[in-house]
Amino acid sequence: EVQLVESGGGLVQPGSPLKLSCAASGFTFSSNWLNWIRQAPGKGLEWVASINPDGSSTYYPDTVKGRFVVSKDNAKNTGYLQMNNLRSEDTAMYYCALQDTWGQGVMVTVSS
Amino acid sequence: DIQMTQSPSLLSASVGDRVTINCKASQNINKYLNWYQQKLGEAPKLLIYNTNNLQTGIPSRFSGSGSGTDYTLTISSLQPEDFGTYFCFQHNSWPLTFGSGTKLEIK
């Protein structure tokens, strides 16, 4: 069974860093793009980051570019989202996702 | 950036109805358009990929069509379990973008 499990969320103060993990199983992780998508409470979906299968190329929207870094460790079947200089507007449920499979999400709350 | 304008934002329909949800892209997205269904408290679920390809395990009452800038999700005969919010998503070009969602309520 294809499965993605996020971890690492929590409550942090503005300006703090936080690193999310995404543990993958049931498929060939090294052959797949990995995406991060977020959803603020009661709001729609926003794409946050993508990384290609071998980790050599990454993509971000302007809202997080320069603050967020996506990576993947194909040997550990794990993806990561390093989030720096967090803002209140980054408060959201964060999902890691393939095109056809999403994790259950992890909540990140940025508040003083 | 490609803007995805989704309509309607709210839809109320009865069991058995034919339902359509639309997404209009601000430029040609070459059929790189997915549809997702999300229920409260759950992650989105892929229904249709690349405009008209039904994801494995999704009932055949769901279908997609479109080209260029205009895309449609159709539910041929609405079932009670089809309530939720539907999102379109373009993956033709960076940054990837979602529609704002259509909340489907069952009358």
Backbone of each chain as ProteinMPNN parsed JSONL, in Angstrom:
{"seq_chain_A": "EVQLVESGGGLVQPGSPLKLSCAASGFTFSSNWLNWIRQAPGKGLEWVASINPDGSSTYYPDTVKGRFVVSKDNAKNTGYLQMNNLRSEDTAMYYCALQDTWGQGVMVTVSS", "coords_chain_A": {"N_chain_A": [[0.846, -1.201, 0.0], [0.575, 2.157, -0.887], [1.9, 4.767, 0.97], [2.112, 7.81, 2.781], [3.489, 9.579, 5.42], [3.371, 12.288, 7.428], [5.332, 14.259, 9.728], [6.464, 16.257, 12.531], [5.243, 18.695, 12.886], [3.802, 21.519, 14.723], [3.526, 24.044, 17.323], [4.967, 27.134, 16.882], [6.981, 30.099, 17.346], [6.743, 33.278, 15.65], [9.23, 33.838, 13.162], [10.725, 31.662, 13.797], [12.34, 28.472, 13.001], [11.294, 25.346, 11.45], [11.134, 21.886, 10.826], [9.67, 19.663, 8.666], [8.884, 16.23, 8.167], [8.447, 13.53, 5.85], [7.524, 10.385, 5.634], [7.83, 7.734, 3.459], [6.308, 4.862, 1.937], [5.73, 1.702, 0.293], [6.074, 2.166, -2.396], [8.29, 3.08, -5.111], [10.268, 5.301, -3.988], [12.427, 6.791, -4.911], [11.915, 7.218, -7.56], [9.986, 9.072, -7.888], [8.465, 12.327, -8.054], [8.139, 14.62, -5.349], [5.804, 16.465, -3.513], [4.826, 19.339, -1.613], [2.031, 20.639, -0.032], [-0.165, 23.047, 1.274], [-2.794, 23.976, 3.581], [-4.514, 26.496, 4.878], [-6.44, 27.073, 7.861], [-9.804, 26.468, 7.187], [-9.54, 27.333, 4.602], [-8.49, 27.299, 1.07], [-6.411, 25.185, -1.037], [-2.872, 25.384, -1.263], [-0.065, 25.162, -3.225], [3.237, 24.433, -2.204], [5.877, 23.446, -2.462], [8.033, 21.548, -4.636], [9.96, 18.683, -5.563], [12.22, 17.017, -7.679], [12.64, 13.55, -8.833], [15.386, 12.66, -8.29], [16.24, 14.598, -6.62], [17.572, 16.791, -7.559], [16.448, 19.094, -8.555], [14.417, 21.789, -7.534], [11.359, 23.499, -6.689], [9.416, 26.401, -6.015], [6.709, 28.505, -4.88], [6.451, 32.112, -4.971], [5.665, 32.955, -2.452], [6.964, 31.458, -0.517], [9.529, 31.155, -1.347], [12.994, 31.27, -0.796], [12.672, 31.048, 1.93], [11.707, 28.498, 2.53], [12.865, 25.127, 2.185], [12.951, 22.31, 0.242], [13.651, 18.852, 0.357], [14.918, 15.509, -0.279], [15.616, 12.245, 0.89], [16.554, 9.613, -0.659], [17.58, 7.193, 0.084], [16.575, 6.802, 2.579], [13.933, 6.862, 2.131], [12.466, 9.193, 2.626], [11.082, 12.429, 2.727], [11.591, 15.98, 3.112], [10.712, 19.158, 4.534], [12.122, 22.044, 5.129], [11.451, 24.782, 6.985], [11.936, 28.136, 7.331], [12.2, 31.25, 9.165], [9.466, 31.617, 9.938], [6.102, 32.781, 9.48], [3.004, 34.239, 10.613], [1.133, 33.819, 8.65], [1.885, 31.431, 7.578], [0.676, 29.493, 8.981], [-0.97, 26.482, 8.888], [-2.349, 23.344, 7.672], [-0.082, 20.981, 6.608], [0.62, 19.049, 3.841], [2.322, 16.254, 2.502], [2.761, 14.969, -0.766], [2.231, 12.754, -3.51], [1.286, 12.702, -6.995], [-1.046, 11.173, -6.894], [-1.446, 10.341, -4.315], [-1.801, 11.353, -1.016], [-0.445, 12.399, 2.134], [-1.67, 12.296, 5.565], [-1.46, 14.721, 6.652], [0.038, 17.416, 8.567], [-0.119, 19.644, 11.254], [0.86, 23.012, 11.383], [1.419, 25.703, 13.408], [1.879, 29.073, 13.688], [2.58, 31.347, 15.986], [2.713, 33.883, 18.482]], "CA_chain_A": [[0.0, 0.0, 0.0], [1.302, 3.434, -0.938], [1.606, 5.534, 2.174], [2.94, 8.959, 3.145], [3.188, 9.965, 6.792], [4.077, 13.501, 7.821], [5.594, 14.491, 11.145], [7.296, 17.42, 12.805], [4.481, 19.917, 13.054], [3.649, 22.013, 16.073], [3.355, 25.48, 17.568], [6.239, 27.847, 16.918], [6.874, 31.555, 17.352], [7.155, 33.928, 14.398], [10.662, 33.928, 12.974], [11.369, 30.384, 14.137], [12.386, 27.43, 11.975], [10.649, 24.068, 11.733], [11.402, 20.932, 9.752], [8.696, 18.596, 8.512], [9.331, 15.008, 7.503], [7.426, 12.766, 5.137], [8.01, 9.015, 5.484], [7.141, 7.091, 2.343], [6.399, 3.412, 1.85], [4.828, 1.041, -0.636], [6.359, 2.518, -3.781], [9.696, 3.417, -5.347], [10.374, 6.726, -3.633], [13.475, 7.441, -5.697], [11.433, 7.439, -8.922], [8.829, 9.957, -7.835], [8.443, 13.694, -7.558], [7.468, 14.809, -4.068], [5.233, 17.803, -3.4], [4.257, 19.796, -0.343], [0.867, 21.481, -0.244], [-0.702, 23.444, 2.573], [-4.172, 24.46, 3.634], [-4.806, 27.284, 6.062], [-7.745, 26.682, 8.425], [-10.987, 26.945, 6.484], [-9.187, 27.921, 3.3], [-8.204, 26.386, -0.025], [-5.117, 24.523, -1.118], [-1.774, 26.164, -1.834], [1.166, 24.425, -3.481], [4.323, 25.039, -1.44], [7.201, 23.044, -2.943], [8.175, 20.282, -5.345], [11.322, 18.237, -5.8], [12.215, 15.967, -8.688], [12.965, 12.245, -8.241], [16.731, 12.482, -7.72], [16.507, 15.697, -5.698], [18.468, 17.789, -8.153], [15.707, 20.309, -8.914], [13.364, 22.159, -6.6], [10.493, 24.562, -7.174], [8.659, 27.042, -4.949], [6.02, 29.753, -5.217], [7.109, 33.294, -4.408], [5.275, 33.151, -1.05], [7.876, 30.752, 0.393], [10.872, 31.097, -1.926], [14.0, 31.888, 0.061], [12.433, 30.678, 3.328], [11.46, 27.053, 2.621], [13.747, 24.276, 1.385], [12.469, 20.935, 0.126], [14.716, 17.881, 0.068], [14.501, 14.122, -0.105], [16.679, 11.264, 1.09], [16.017, 8.419, -1.296], [18.046, 6.016, 0.821], [15.727, 6.665, 3.769], [12.52, 6.974, 1.712], [11.907, 10.297, 3.417], [11.156, 13.791, 2.23], [11.667, 16.981, 4.167], [10.434, 20.558, 4.23], [12.712, 22.935, 6.115], [10.763, 26.07, 6.932], [12.658, 29.133, 8.111], [11.581, 32.564, 9.295], [8.029, 31.375, 9.803], [5.189, 33.908, 9.669], [1.66, 33.814, 11.017], [0.407, 33.369, 7.456], [2.294, 30.062, 7.255], [-0.153, 28.584, 9.763], [-1.737, 25.646, 7.961], [-2.089, 21.915, 7.601], [0.877, 20.724, 5.55], [0.542, 17.707, 3.281], [3.218, 15.816, 1.441], [1.894, 14.327, -1.75], [2.5, 12.406, -4.887], [0.108, 13.161, -7.726], [-2.254, 10.422, -6.607], [-1.499, 9.929, -2.917], [-1.466, 12.408, -0.067], [-0.402, 12.036, 3.526], [-2.817, 12.752, 6.361], [-1.202, 16.114, 6.976], [0.561, 17.788, 9.873], [-0.488, 21.041, 11.518], [1.878, 23.981, 11.784], [0.824, 26.932, 13.923], [2.884, 30.104, 13.957], [1.92, 32.334, 16.845], [3.46, 34.286, 19.677]], "C_chain_A": [[0.88, 1.248, 0.0], [0.901, 4.274, 0.263], [2.619, 6.656, 2.352], [2.52, 9.402, 4.531], [4.053, 11.163, 7.176], [4.284, 13.554, 9.334], [6.387, 15.78, 11.293], [6.554, 18.727, 13.002], [4.418, 20.368, 14.503], [3.438, 23.508, 16.112], [4.727, 26.126, 17.686], [5.99, 29.346, 16.892], [7.264, 32.118, 15.993], [8.662, 34.1, 14.353], [11.411, 32.645, 13.239], [11.446, 29.475, 12.926], [11.62, 26.197, 12.425], [10.916, 23.16, 10.549], [10.361, 19.827, 9.771], [9.337, 17.412, 7.805], [8.148, 14.307, 6.873], [7.989, 11.375, 4.871], [7.164, 8.287, 4.45], [7.326, 5.584, 2.385], [5.439, 2.897, 0.792], [5.034, 1.391, -2.096], [7.832, 2.895, -3.894], [9.883, 4.918, -5.184], [11.34, 7.457, -4.554], [13.035, 7.747, -7.127], [10.318, 8.478, -9.003], [9.151, 11.383, -7.415], [7.753, 13.682, -6.181], [7.027, 16.268, -3.962], [4.802, 18.078, -1.961], [3.155, 20.815, -0.668], [0.312, 21.833, 1.123], [-2.116, 23.978, 2.444], [-4.372, 25.188, 4.95], [-6.2, 26.923, 6.568], [-8.918, 27.308, 7.682], [-10.747, 27.503, 5.101], [-8.912, 26.844, 2.247], [-6.79, 25.827, 0.039], [-4.086, 25.421, -1.781], [-0.563, 25.265, -1.998], [2.336, 25.177, -2.858], [5.705, 24.674, -1.995], [7.109, 21.732, -3.702], [9.641, 19.982, -5.532], [11.275, 17.062, -6.768], [12.753, 14.653, -8.092], [14.358, 12.136, -7.628], [17.143, 13.645, -6.808], [17.342, 16.822, -6.274], [17.766, 19.102, -8.51], [14.567, 20.534, -7.931], [12.611, 23.376, -7.114], [9.643, 25.082, -6.019], [7.837, 28.191, -5.518], [6.739, 30.917, -4.535], [6.814, 33.466, -2.92], [6.238, 32.477, -0.067], [9.309, 30.716, -0.121], [11.857, 31.879, -1.07], [13.828, 31.582, 1.532], [12.292, 29.175, 3.511], [12.451, 26.316, 1.72], [13.208, 22.85, 1.412], [13.656, 20.038, -0.216], [14.144, 16.48, 0.198], [15.739, 13.248, 0.047], [16.159, 9.943, 0.549], [16.466, 7.136, -0.59], [17.165, 5.747, 2.04], [14.244, 6.719, 3.427], [11.798, 8.083, 2.48], [12.118, 11.628, 2.713], [11.113, 14.769, 3.384], [11.22, 18.347, 3.633], [10.999, 21.372, 5.388], [12.079, 24.306, 5.944], [11.47, 27.038, 7.87], [11.876, 30.441, 8.163], [10.058, 32.493, 9.15], [7.212, 32.611, 10.177], [3.826, 33.374, 10.078], [0.88, 33.266, 9.821], [0.855, 31.994, 6.957], [1.507, 29.031, 8.069], [-1.084, 27.808, 8.841], [-1.509, 24.173, 8.267], [-1.164, 21.705, 6.401], [0.785, 19.257, 5.135], [1.75, 17.45, 2.389], [2.4, 14.944, 0.496], [2.635, 13.909, -2.999], [1.33, 12.953, -5.682], [-1.146, 12.476, -7.198], [-2.381, 9.984, -5.159], [-1.022, 11.079, -2.044], [-1.313, 11.795, 1.317], [-1.61, 12.578, 4.267], [-2.66, 14.19, 6.803], [-0.659, 16.306, 8.384], [0.326, 19.276, 10.067], [0.711, 21.849, 11.97], [1.158, 25.262, 12.199], [1.936, 27.897, 14.281], [2.203, 31.23, 14.736], [2.804, 32.644, 18.039], [2.625, 34.073, 20.936]], "O_chain_A": [[1.812, 1.366, 0.796], [-0.283, 4.467, 0.538], [3.813, 6.484, 2.11], [1.331, 9.583, 4.795], [5.279, 11.077, 7.243], [3.52, 12.976, 10.107], [6.91, 16.323, 10.321], [7.173, 19.76, 13.257], [4.916, 19.687, 15.4], [3.203, 24.154, 15.091], [5.551, 25.706, 18.499], [4.928, 29.807, 16.472], [8.034, 31.496, 15.262], [9.296, 34.455, 15.347], [12.601, 32.544, 12.941], [10.725, 29.665, 11.947], [11.334, 26.019, 13.609], [10.923, 23.608, 9.403], [10.193, 19.138, 10.777], [10.215, 17.574, 6.958], [7.005, 14.464, 7.3], [8.83, 11.201, 3.99], [5.939, 8.233, 4.557], [8.367, 5.087, 2.814], [4.465, 3.562, 0.439], [4.258, 0.964, -2.95], [8.531, 3.013, -2.887], [9.683, 5.695, -6.118], [11.102, 8.604, -4.932], [13.731, 8.474, -7.836], [9.773, 8.726, -10.079], [9.989, 11.62, -6.545], [6.901, 12.838, -5.904], [7.784, 17.184, -4.282], [4.462, 17.167, -1.206], [3.344, 21.725, -1.476], [0.319, 21.002, 2.032], [-2.569, 24.371, 1.369], [-4.398, 24.569, 6.013], [-7.053, 26.509, 5.782], [-9.011, 28.53, 7.565], [-11.647, 28.083, 4.493], [-9.076, 25.649, 2.497], [-6.08, 25.978, 1.034], [-4.389, 26.13, -2.741], [-0.086, 24.672, -1.03], [2.425, 26.4, -2.964], [6.608, 25.511, -1.995], [6.228, 20.911, -3.448], [10.468, 20.887, -5.644], [10.388, 16.213, -6.68], [13.264, 14.647, -6.973], [14.5, 11.57, -6.544], [18.259, 13.669, -6.29], [17.772, 17.713, -5.543], [18.429, 20.113, -8.741], [13.854, 19.606, -7.549], [13.15, 24.182, -7.873], [9.206, 24.318, -5.159], [8.219, 28.788, -6.524], [7.542, 30.711, -3.625], [7.617, 34.055, -2.197], [6.317, 32.882, 1.093], [10.211, 30.287, 0.599], [11.585, 33.011, -0.669], [14.743, 31.827, 2.318], [12.71, 28.632, 4.533], [12.827, 26.798, 0.652], [13.032, 22.261, 2.479], [14.544, 20.42, -0.978], [13.042, 16.283, 0.711], [16.769, 13.484, -0.584], [15.41, 9.239, 1.226], [15.788, 6.112, -0.671], [17.027, 4.605, 2.477], [13.394, 6.635, 4.313], [10.662, 7.914, 2.922], [13.19, 11.909, 2.177], [10.665, 14.444, 4.483], [11.338, 18.639, 2.443], [10.436, 21.391, 6.483], [12.168, 24.913, 4.877], [11.585, 26.779, 9.068], [11.012, 30.704, 7.326], [9.455, 33.21, 8.352], [7.582, 33.378, 11.066], [3.536, 32.19, 9.905], [0.063, 32.357, 9.969], [0.27, 31.454, 6.018], [1.662, 27.827, 7.861], [-1.883, 28.393, 8.109], [-0.604, 23.806, 9.016], [-1.439, 22.197, 5.306], [0.861, 18.352, 5.966], [2.156, 18.316, 1.615], [1.461, 14.266, 0.914], [3.533, 14.599, -3.481], [0.457, 13.606, -5.11], [-2.192, 13.111, -7.064], [-3.351, 9.31, -4.812], [0.015, 11.691, -2.298], [-1.961, 10.8, 1.641], [-2.469, 13.235, 3.679], [-3.613, 14.811, 7.273], [-0.866, 15.476, 9.269], [0.543, 20.072, 9.154], [1.48, 21.421, 12.831], [0.383, 25.829, 11.429], [2.821, 27.58, 15.076], [1.365, 31.959, 14.205], [3.538, 31.791, 18.536], [3.089, 34.357, 22.041]]}, "seq_chain_B": "DIQMTQSPSLLSASVGDRVTINCKASQNINKYLNWYQQKLGEAPKLLIYNTNNLQTGIPSRFSGSGSGTDYTLTISSLQPEDFGTYFCFQHNSWPLTFGSGTKLEIK", "coords_chain_B": {"N_chain_B": [[1.937, 33.967, -13.371], [-0.383, 31.246, -13.45], [-3.766, 31.675, -13.135], [-6.464, 30.024, -11.633], [-9.772, 29.893, -12.1], [-12.489, 28.897, -10.467], [-15.772, 27.545, -10.626], [-19.199, 26.698, -9.729], [-18.816, 28.371, -6.505], [-20.28, 27.32, -4.497], [-22.503, 24.637, -4.393], [-25.587, 23.147, -4.494], [-27.275, 20.165, -4.665], [-29.412, 17.452, -5.688], [-29.695, 13.931, -4.897], [-28.988, 11.826, -7.591], [-28.935, 13.839, -9.473], [-27.332, 15.431, -12.278], [-24.223, 16.866, -12.194], [-22.106, 19.647, -12.679], [-18.881, 21.062, -12.518], [-16.759, 23.795, -12.966], [-13.603, 24.909, -14.26], [-11.563, 27.563, -15.094], [-8.671, 28.44, -16.697], [-6.128, 30.98, -16.651], [-4.473, 30.963, -18.775], [-3.489, 28.792, -21.496], [-3.347, 25.466, -20.425], [-2.765, 23.044, -21.436], [-4.11, 20.623, -20.971], [-3.175, 19.696, -18.561], [-4.534, 19.109, -15.996], [-5.923, 18.417, -12.945], [-8.437, 16.907, -10.849], [-9.607, 17.054, -7.54], [-11.169, 15.653, -4.645], [-12.255, 16.648, -1.485], [-13.023, 15.772, 1.792], [-14.349, 16.804, 4.945], [-11.861, 17.261, 7.316], [-10.177, 15.443, 6.162], [-7.508, 14.369, 3.922], [-7.119, 15.624, 0.566], [-8.436, 13.756, -2.245], [-7.478, 12.209, -5.218], [-9.35, 12.41, -8.135], [-9.603, 12.681, -10.974], [-7.119, 12.796, -13.459], [-4.985, 14.731, -15.563], [-7.013, 15.961, -17.165], [-9.024, 14.042, -18.217], [-8.692, 11.453, -17.288], [-9.599, 8.782, -15.382], [-8.963, 8.194, -12.047], [-7.694, 5.213, -10.544], [-10.043, 3.179, -8.934], [-11.945, 5.109, -8.569], [-15.363, 5.916, -8.917], [-17.204, 5.42, -11.979], [-19.078, 7.357, -12.505], [-17.925, 9.788, -12.25], [-16.37, 12.128, -14.351], [-14.146, 13.861, -16.592], [-13.477, 16.712, -18.652], [-12.327, 18.868, -21.308], [-10.148, 21.467, -22.601], [-7.38, 23.53, -23.596], [-8.071, 26.411, -22.018], [-10.341, 25.864, -20.559], [-12.111, 23.736, -18.412], [-13.925, 20.894, -17.148], [-15.541, 19.158, -14.544], [-17.634, 16.433, -14.221], [-20.309, 14.929, -12.563], [-22.226, 12.243, -13.059], [-24.517, 11.122, -11.943], [-25.502, 12.05, -9.038], [-24.421, 10.923, -5.875], [-25.064, 10.187, -2.372], [-22.642, 10.075, -0.983], [-20.986, 11.79, -2.286], [-20.724, 14.341, -1.332], [-18.798, 17.201, -0.334], [-15.758, 19.105, -0.847], [-14.529, 20.255, -3.902], [-11.635, 20.53, -5.852], [-9.844, 22.022, -8.514], [-6.704, 21.66, -10.23], [-3.798, 22.878, -11.66], [-1.029, 21.594, -13.37], [0.649, 22.367, -15.353], [2.526, 24.416, -15.548], [5.023, 26.165, -13.623], [4.372, 28.614, -11.105], [2.631, 25.891, -9.58], [-0.896, 25.701, -9.381], [-4.016, 25.909, -7.623], [-7.576, 25.748, -8.03], [-10.143, 27.673, -6.346], [-11.994, 26.127, -5.099], [-15.021, 24.166, -4.867], [-17.807, 23.828, -3.0], [-19.787, 21.14, -2.48], [-23.001, 20.407, -1.751], [-25.428, 18.128, -0.573], [-28.776, 18.054, -1.282]], "CA_chain_B": [[1.306, 32.82, -12.729], [-1.673, 30.851, -14.0], [-4.88, 31.751, -12.19], [-7.52, 29.047, -11.874], [-11.054, 30.416, -11.64], [-13.372, 27.735, -10.321], [-17.168, 27.909, -10.382], [-19.536, 27.695, -8.72], [-18.136, 28.163, -5.226], [-21.197, 26.515, -3.689], [-23.447, 23.929, -5.245], [-26.511, 22.297, -3.773], [-27.927, 19.33, -5.661], [-30.112, 16.282, -5.16], [-29.235, 12.611, -5.333], [-29.417, 11.51, -8.944], [-28.701, 14.964, -10.379], [-26.088, 15.586, -13.023], [-23.566, 18.04, -11.61], [-20.878, 20.056, -13.357], [-18.026, 22.069, -11.877], [-15.914, 24.343, -14.016], [-12.363, 25.631, -13.969], [-11.031, 28.317, -16.225], [-7.293, 28.865, -16.486], [-5.833, 32.287, -17.249], [-3.803, 30.681, -20.038], [-3.545, 27.395, -21.9], [-2.623, 24.551, -19.539], [-2.428, 21.826, -22.187], [-4.812, 19.491, -20.367], [-2.546, 19.256, -17.318], [-5.535, 19.556, -15.031], [-6.422, 17.345, -12.076], [-9.558, 17.208, -9.952], [-9.535, 16.412, -6.238], [-12.302, 15.756, -3.725], [-11.829, 16.68, -0.089], [-14.057, 15.739, 2.819], [-13.944, 17.53, 6.145], [-10.912, 16.571, 8.17], [-9.408, 14.458, 5.413], [-6.678, 14.851, 2.828], [-7.753, 15.512, -0.752], [-8.337, 12.493, -2.973], [-7.445, 12.42, -6.655], [-10.453, 11.822, -8.896], [-9.318, 12.749, -12.408], [-5.833, 13.405, -13.765], [-4.774, 15.145, -16.96], [-8.294, 16.337, -17.757], [-10.085, 13.063, -18.45], [-8.278, 10.109, -16.892], [-10.205, 8.418, -14.11], [-8.032, 7.519, -11.133], [-8.072, 3.863, -10.137], [-10.909, 3.075, -7.77], [-12.953, 6.172, -8.563], [-16.543, 5.467, -9.68], [-17.288, 5.919, -13.354], [-19.979, 8.521, -12.607], [-17.063, 10.962, -12.339], [-15.659, 12.275, -15.609], [-13.589, 15.18, -16.828], [-13.312, 17.105, -20.045], [-11.818, 20.217, -21.49], [-8.91, 21.713, -23.332], [-7.002, 24.945, -23.586], [-8.242, 27.103, -20.735], [-11.633, 25.537, -19.948], [-12.179, 22.351, -17.97], [-15.161, 20.57, -16.448], [-15.754, 17.897, -13.834], [-19.049, 16.059, -14.248], [-20.807, 13.764, -11.823], [-23.385, 11.948, -13.913], [-25.675, 10.845, -11.098], [-24.962, 12.372, -7.722], [-24.676, 9.993, -4.786], [-24.94, 10.869, -1.067], [-21.251, 10.125, -0.53], [-20.238, 12.736, -3.122], [-20.592, 15.657, -0.713], [-17.432, 17.588, -0.036], [-15.245, 20.224, -1.61], [-13.797, 19.827, -5.085], [-10.606, 21.48, -6.29], [-9.053, 21.753, -9.709], [-5.273, 21.871, -9.999], [-3.04, 22.843, -12.901], [0.395, 21.258, -13.226], [1.305, 22.633, -16.632], [3.684, 25.288, -15.404], [5.295, 26.69, -12.286], [3.982, 27.848, -9.919], [1.423, 25.08, -9.664], [-1.974, 26.45, -8.748], [-5.31, 25.279, -7.396], [-8.785, 26.54, -7.984], [-10.535, 28.069, -4.99], [-12.841, 25.092, -4.525], [-16.482, 24.141, -4.982], [-18.409, 23.044, -1.931], [-20.965, 20.437, -2.989], [-23.914, 19.976, -0.695], [-26.504, 17.269, -1.034], [-30.083, 18.533, -0.788]], "C_chain_B": [[-0.043, 32.53, -13.387], [-2.724, 30.895, -12.907], [-5.938, 30.73, -12.607], [-8.813, 29.569, -11.259], [-12.069, 29.286, -11.649], [-14.783, 28.214, -10.01], [-18.078, 26.702, -10.471], [-18.753, 27.451, -7.443], [-18.967, 27.286, -4.297], [-22.248, 25.912, -4.603], [-24.292, 23.014, -4.379], [-27.305, 21.493, -4.794], [-28.529, 18.101, -4.99], [-29.492, 14.985, -5.668], [-29.842, 12.288, -6.695], [-29.194, 12.623, -9.949], [-27.383, 14.8, -11.137], [-25.47, 16.909, -12.598], [-22.312, 18.364, -12.427], [-20.184, 21.16, -12.565], [-16.997, 22.498, -12.918], [-14.654, 24.99, -13.466], [-11.881, 26.294, -15.237], [-9.638, 28.807, -15.867], [-7.055, 30.195, -17.197], [-4.993, 32.162, -18.523], [-3.862, 29.18, -20.296], [-2.725, 26.509, -20.95], [-2.484, 23.153, -20.154], [-2.966, 20.534, -21.57], [-4.145, 18.938, -19.113], [-3.379, 19.745, -16.137], [-6.046, 18.345, -14.258], [-7.621, 17.853, -11.272], [-9.413, 16.384, -8.676], [-10.838, 16.626, -5.479], [-11.747, 15.756, -2.303], [-13.041, 16.658, 0.826], [-13.48, 16.327, 4.095], [-13.004, 16.682, 6.996], [-10.053, 15.542, 7.476], [-8.504, 15.12, 4.379], [-7.459, 14.774, 1.514], [-7.481, 14.167, -1.408], [-8.391, 12.784, -4.459], [-8.594, 11.681, -7.326], [-10.083, 11.633, -10.372], [-7.943, 13.378, -12.589], [-5.712, 13.684, -15.26], [-6.083, 15.209, -17.728], [-9.346, 15.243, -17.743], [-9.733, 11.633, -18.079], [-8.772, 9.799, -15.488], [-9.186, 7.675, -13.251], [-8.588, 6.156, -10.734], [-8.934, 3.901, -8.875], [-11.988, 4.138, -7.684], [-14.141, 5.733, -9.423], [-16.656, 6.14, -11.04], [-18.305, 7.043, -13.528], [-19.207, 9.838, -12.641], [-16.373, 10.977, -13.714], [-15.158, 13.706, -15.749], [-13.437, 15.446, -18.305], [-12.707, 18.488, -20.109], [-10.561, 20.257, -22.323], [-8.598, 23.193, -23.243], [-7.089, 25.558, -22.209], [-9.476, 26.661, -19.97], [-11.791, 24.051, -19.669], [-13.413, 22.132, -17.106], [-15.061, 19.213, -15.771], [-17.25, 17.63, -13.838], [-19.273, 14.845, -13.366], [-22.141, 13.416, -12.465], [-24.659, 11.711, -13.118], [-25.206, 10.933, -9.653], [-25.386, 11.354, -6.675], [-24.458, 10.687, -3.445], [-23.496, 11.02, -0.609], [-20.401, 11.122, -1.323], [-20.134, 14.134, -2.513], [-19.132, 15.927, -0.396], [-17.036, 18.797, -0.863], [-14.352, 19.692, -2.727], [-12.845, 20.935, -5.523], [-10.043, 21.051, -7.641], [-7.615, 22.176, -9.438], [-4.549, 21.789, -11.331], [-1.576, 22.533, -12.604], [1.101, 21.381, -14.574], [2.574, 23.452, -16.459], [3.793, 25.795, -13.971], [4.909, 28.172, -12.214], [2.692, 27.069, -10.153], [0.311, 25.79, -8.885], [-3.269, 25.651, -8.692], [-6.431, 26.278, -7.671], [-9.194, 26.756, -6.539], [-11.504, 27.09, -4.341], [-14.317, 25.286, -4.783], [-17.012, 23.253, -3.877], [-19.713, 22.46, -2.444], [-21.786, 19.922, -1.821], [-25.01, 19.12, -1.313], [-27.814, 17.774, -0.428], [-30.818, 17.446, -0.019]], "O_chain_B": [[-0.749, 33.44, -13.82], [-2.591, 30.234, -11.878], [-6.259, 30.596, -13.788], [-8.93, 29.674, -10.038], [-12.457, 28.786, -12.705], [-14.978, 29.155, -9.24], [-17.778, 25.764, -11.209], [-18.089, 26.423, -7.315], [-18.434, 26.6, -3.425], [-22.807, 26.585, -5.469], [-23.765, 22.201, -3.62], [-27.936, 22.063, -5.684], [-28.184, 17.766, -3.857], [-28.854, 14.949, -6.72], [-31.042, 12.455, -6.917], [-29.257, 12.386, -11.155], [-26.46, 14.122, -10.687], [-26.126, 17.951, -12.64], [-21.559, 17.47, -12.813], [-20.823, 22.062, -12.022], [-16.443, 21.676, -13.648], [-14.64, 25.539, -12.364], [-11.802, 25.679, -16.301], [-9.446, 29.498, -14.867], [-7.691, 30.499, -18.207], [-4.821, 33.134, -19.259], [-4.237, 28.401, -19.42], [-1.549, 26.777, -20.704], [-2.128, 22.198, -19.464], [-2.329, 19.483, -21.651], [-4.492, 17.853, -18.647], [-2.992, 20.65, -15.397], [-6.536, 17.378, -14.842], [-7.789, 19.052, -11.052], [-9.136, 15.185, -8.719], [-11.516, 17.639, -5.647], [-10.874, 14.955, -1.967], [-13.976, 17.439, 0.649], [-12.265, 16.342, 4.291], [-13.312, 15.543, 7.347], [-9.28, 14.838, 8.126], [-8.705, 16.276, 4.008], [-8.359, 13.946, 1.373], [-6.456, 13.529, -1.17], [-9.259, 13.528, -4.914], [-8.788, 10.483, -7.114], [-10.24, 10.547, -10.93], [-7.631, 14.381, -11.947], [-6.263, 12.967, -16.096], [-6.241, 14.602, -18.787], [-10.467, 15.487, -17.295], [-10.406, 10.698, -18.512], [-8.405, 10.474, -14.526], [-8.62, 6.664, -13.668], [-9.799, 5.976, -10.605], [-8.6, 4.56, -7.89], [-12.856, 4.071, -6.814], [-13.952, 5.235, -10.533], [-16.25, 7.288, -11.217], [-18.384, 7.628, -14.608], [-19.755, 10.876, -13.012], [-15.86, 9.956, -14.172], [-15.668, 14.631, -15.117], [-13.287, 14.525, -19.108], [-12.59, 19.185, -19.101], [-9.994, 19.229, -22.694], [-9.445, 24.002, -22.864], [-6.277, 25.259, -21.333], [-9.643, 27.057, -18.816], [-11.631, 23.215, -20.558], [-13.887, 23.042, -16.427], [-14.561, 18.248, -16.349], [-18.043, 18.508, -13.495], [-18.526, 13.867, -13.416], [-23.08, 14.21, -12.419], [-25.752, 12.058, -13.565], [-24.594, 10.006, -9.122], [-26.554, 10.971, -6.597], [-23.735, 11.682, -3.385], [-23.16, 11.986, 0.076], [-19.212, 11.274, -1.045], [-19.523, 15.02, -3.11], [-18.337, 15.005, -0.213], [-17.877, 19.433, -1.499], [-13.531, 18.799, -2.517], [-13.204, 22.112, -5.559], [-9.798, 19.868, -7.878], [-7.349, 22.956, -8.524], [-4.65, 20.794, -12.048], [-0.966, 23.124, -11.712], [2.012, 20.618, -14.895], [3.575, 23.216, -17.136], [2.817, 25.849, -13.223], [5.109, 28.904, -13.184], [1.783, 27.537, -10.839], [0.565, 26.406, -7.85], [-3.574, 24.844, -9.57], [-6.248, 27.49, -7.557], [-8.671, 26.117, -5.625], [-11.803, 27.214, -3.153], [-14.805, 26.409, -4.902], [-16.702, 22.062, -3.824], [-20.634, 23.194, -2.801], [-21.324, 19.114, -1.017], [-25.455, 19.366, -2.434], [-27.936, 17.904, 0.79], [-31.927, 17.675, 0.465]]}, "name": "protein", "num_of_chains": 2, "seq": "EVQLVESGGGLVQPGSPLKLSCAASGFTFSSNWLNWIRQAPGKGLEWVASINPDGSSTYYPDTVKGRFVVSKDNAKNTGYLQMNNLRSEDTAMYYCALQDTWGQGVMVTVSSDIQMTQSPSLLSASVGDRVTINCKASQNINKYLNWYQQKLGEAPKLLIYNTNNLQTGIPSRFSGSGSGTDYTLTISSLQPEDFGTYFCFQHNSWPLTFGSGTKLEIK"}
